Amino acid sequence: MHRIMLLLCLLLVTTGVCAQKGYQDVIYLKNGSVVRGMVVEQVPGVSIKIETPDRSVFVFAMADVERITKETIERGAVANAGVSRGYQGLVAVGYGIGVKQYGLDRAKVDVVNGYRSGPHLMAGLGFGLRAYTGDTAATLLVPLFVQVRFHFLDRKITPYLAVQGGTAFDANDGFQTMGPLFGGELGVSIRSGKRTMLHFGPGFELQSLRTYREGDYASRYRPVERQVNSGAVDINVGLAF
């Protein structure tokens, strides 16, 4: 009798621990993608259907599946949903306020075409527009850049760090090269769908600009061209898809 009671107690404790952690089905695809959720339908040898935590439903042919596992979820944790590898696009807008001596306010638009190698890392090529206000010969620039984004957590809500570097072209002067562009951003990313994520965060951008100052006797009073670094602190909002 005592042994039976002991077994029952152990069973209750084990059940309680499992209930606290929770379990999820995880499908590992042969192309490297990983999908987490709950398997809702399976046709042996033909296909499998899984529903992710954001209520998206995916159907995969068994020929594309490497393995299926059941993994624990820590209480309160929400794993990323959907396919974790493949193409990812990003459209972002922002506004920067100039800082230091040559800082200029600017409106920003960026478009990035990239590849997401997993739940944490995304890298891509981008282009955009920069509309400047202030005392500068260039009012509209077109930057081309490389951007890398790192998501710190494999969760629905996660902090991220983005860095980018490239060059910009002067749309007011036949798209002549203006100079190097560097930027960084630290913010929060929120998954809003099976492939969509909303980004929000502050950042900093440094752009080399070509400006002119009034000439003096040495220049025979003709305008003198010079290259300066214009910095700005900005706020950015983006949508990844």
Steps between C-alpha positions, in 0.01 A plus 500: 500500500782738589670425168182582308463830686864583428453430130190717490687788666785473254253497213327814629830682546616405149169609351519832684851569374401419140193722529712792618748467215261404223588331174500599136543308178807596298540417131852510356498533122772375267567857378604601854177674601338434837126534577362489855141452610244221524453225242129499412498244221737236367462267204768230544755516221314782322469830690490670838310812611618720789342804665744757642440711815381795288226276346675466164466157337770332290478179300818314401559189291664226703767477231616849610509416871825396664358421843216582741560547871313609812686759705430677827402866530599685814205655681436853372725461196356545152713357222522654155243363260541414136785409271827634639714501184468653157437837332398793717419851386490812711347845449586766758438870550652740749594853590836619626591812697843639425765500772836674541641766270401364159193304604197538274140388543393235251200290399587136423356218291680165465421180308706187574497166317668240717536140609410374844729214602310412816300655784782740588693625196390685185725671242417677176559775246301820520430835340308803615441874499630776728334841488715753685408839640756763584795681350633242251532474125344154503132473592424149369732201520457139388700263725605145412607285793546161663294437814533231768234441766535283809201395712614412850216260584301235316175649629196687370637816664875548493758779510711540187815672379538625141812643336550620144767651283527619141513813290255765379442673168391859445167506315542876444832463318465216248528234773862582568651312793449701817693292755487215754194425712498316833216434742381295794169426670397332827132422544220251551353259247147358526383209288156583360441215254644187348773697318450859614678688776464856624821683596526813710810664641735798529822518302792710384613583146817661368513621137791665322367811322644742247441861606624842394619801694549856392827565329773729624785693343705178453219342296426825320167503686368198318303241705727237657387137503562286806399156631343478848346224710136565583357303794143454618311317773190342350182304573413216263195282432521203264301204372673175406322251278 
